Amino acid sequence: MTSDTSFLSTLSLWWKAPQRYFRQELLPLLADLRLAILLLLAIAVFSISGTVIEQGQSLAFYQANYPEDPALFGFLTWKLLLIVGLDHVYRTWWFLALLILFGSSLTACTFTRQFPALRAARRWKFYTQPRQFQKLALSTELSYLTLDQLKLGLIEKRYRVFQEEGKLYARKGLAGRIGPILVHASMLIILLGAIMGSMMGFTAQEMTPSGETFRITNVFNAGPWSAGRIPQDWSVRVNRFWIDYTPEGSIDQFYSDLSVLDQAGEEVKRKTIWVNEPLRYKGVTLYQADWAIAAVKVRINKSPVLQFPMALLDTQGGGRFWGTWTPTKPDFSEGVSLIAQDLQGTLLVYDNNGNLVSTVRAGMATEVNGAILAVDQLIGSTGIQIKSDPGIPVVYLGFGLLMLGVMMSYVSHSQVWALEGDGRLYVGGRTNRAQVTFEQELIGLLEQLELTSQDKELNAIA
């Protein structure tokens, strides 16, 4: 029996030791405002780095833009960038750890400081001795006023009044104590939304010619839990892609007429998108992001329509041009190169020696190498950026609550005590902010009640 009791006592000590450490050491550390500020600054710095440094690019891109010699700022090379994870900051374990630690700090502060402050504000306590009013910043003694008169005046000022025999307590502005709690809760919701987006979101890019159908396959940035969220049961058809040009010939806007198709190929949603006007379907957003020239349709003499793909040319920064090679003889012994800069239809025709021999527009023909080359159509490709971020609605909710909490935090929590005895009325009060406004309000109320009381006495004498 003694052995069992000793074992249980030892087990109890082992169980209480972690609890004691958590309450006395870890919880106060997490609730420390200095730690919260330090974590917030770290999150801000790394978020800025994720904005400045291109995210989700290829190895060749980082090697070209962040070489080892000379290193950017003397230390930032592509190797360091990839090792630390600065190419995907928002999905690194250490950035998520910072978010979780900051959330833990907010939670600890809420439960150790904000909730106790709210509970203290909801409790009321009457003053029973005149000397208790001396510790208040604003207090006075009155002989012309009764407790009931003060109560009615405070009620008109929207105070909640508690009264016992000869004693009174009133308060208003409890929302000012709830506001900081709501601010902390909203920040936790925002952090949750950010983590959800990092772990479950994905980004893809598809370049599809007009008339073609695509599925979301070219995913270049995805969270570890996003595999089940990439759509497999629907596809998208590009009904038409076109560009509007200004009178000067520059691009005004480009459009894509898209249809969402189910597994049976039936259209379930259709919308024309352009920049800043996306299509949304089942939590996935499709943005108009880019364009290209996919192919050209031509006829050689009396041949049927032939379609040749066009590729983006490397112009060393000299603009975007697309080109293809088109045979002018059936045995492919001769041909010409067709170069286009836009979808307005003008093509430059070069011979095998690189000499410009002609220009032609869609719907027109030209003679090259003894053959008639007719251009029927330039086919454009639309660049669609596809994003899914399940954390966005959660983040929006958090920001909405944050704004509400900030506004509530500016509400002053004001308290008034009163004690009636020995033919006198002791009145005092305090507030947590807007001290001058509170003093003006309380003094004005007392002066108004004094005038009302004097008027009643004069009327009674008359």
C-alpha positions, 0 to 999 in steps of 0.5 A: 500500500505504501509503495503504491502511494509513493508511486502515485505521488511520484507520478503526480509530481511528474504530471504537475512539473510540466504544467507548472513550467507551462504556466509559470515559464512558457505562457508568460514568455509567449504572452510577452509583447516584446516577443510578439513584436519581434515575431511580427517584424520577422514575418514582415521582413520575410514577406517583403523578401518573398515579394522582392525575390521572384517565387517559384521560378526555375533553377536556370532563372535563379542561376542567371539572376543570382550568380555566385560571382558577383553575389548580390549584396555580396552574399545572396547567391542562387545556392543560398537562395535555394537552400534557405527556401527564399524561392518559395518563402511562404511555403517553407517550414520556418515561415509557417513556424513563425506564423504558428509561433506568432499565433501562439503568442496572440493566443497566450496574450488573449487568455492571460491578459485580455480575457481577465481584463474583460472579466474584471470590467464586467464585474461591479464592486460598490465603494463603501467608504468615502476614503475609497474615492480619494484614489480616483482621478476625478471625485467630488462631494455633493450636498444637493444631489441624491443617489436616485437623481444621479442614477437617472442622469447616468441612465440618460448618458447610456450608462448601465447602472447597478444600485444597492442601498446607498451605493451605486456603480455605473459603467459604459463602453464595455465594447472597448474591452471586447475590441482588443480580444476581437483584434487578436481573434481576427489576426489568428483568423488571418494567420489561419487563412495564410496557412491554408493558402500556403498548404492547400493552394496552387498556381498554374499557367496554360497557353492554349490556342483558340478552339482548343480545350485544356485541363489544368496540368501545368502546375508550377507552384503548389502546397503539399496538401493541394493535390486533391484540389487540382480539378480532374472532373472538368476542363476549359475550352477556349472558344475564341481569343482576340485583341483590341488595338488602339488607333496607334497600333498598340494593345488596348485589351485582350479577351478570352471567351471560355467555357467550362466543360464537365466530364461529358463535355457539356458546357456548365459555365461560360464567360468572356474574361479580360485583365482584372475580370476573371472566371471563377468556378468551384474555388478556382480562378482563371485570369487573363494573363498573357497571349501568343501567336500559336499558328498560321494557316496558309495555302500554297498555290491551289493546295488545301489549307495548311497550318504551321505552328509559330514559335516565340523567337529569341530577340535578345530583348528586342520585343516579342516576335513569332516565326515559322518556316513554310515550304513553297515546293512540295519536296521542301527544297525551298521555303520562306520564313514568316515573322509576325509581331501581333494578331493584326495580320501583317507578316514579314516574309524572308527567304532562306538567306534572311532577306526580306522579300515581301509582306502579307496580311491575313486574307491576302496573297503574295508571290514568293519563289515562283509560288503564290502564298496566301495567308488565311488566318493567324491563330492566337493563343491565350495565356491563362493563369489559374489560381486556387487559394482556399484561405482567401475567404478566411483572410477576408473574414479576418480583415473584416473582423480586424477593422471592427475590432480596431473601431471597438478598441477606441471606445472608452470604458468609463466607470462611475461610483457613488456613495450616499451617507451623512447627508452627502453624496460622494461621486467619482469615476475613471476611464481607460482613454479620452480622460478629458472627454470623460471629465467633461461629461461627468462634470457637465452631468453633475452641473446639469443635475445641480441646476435641475435640483435648484430649479425644483427647490425654487419652484417648491418655495414659490 
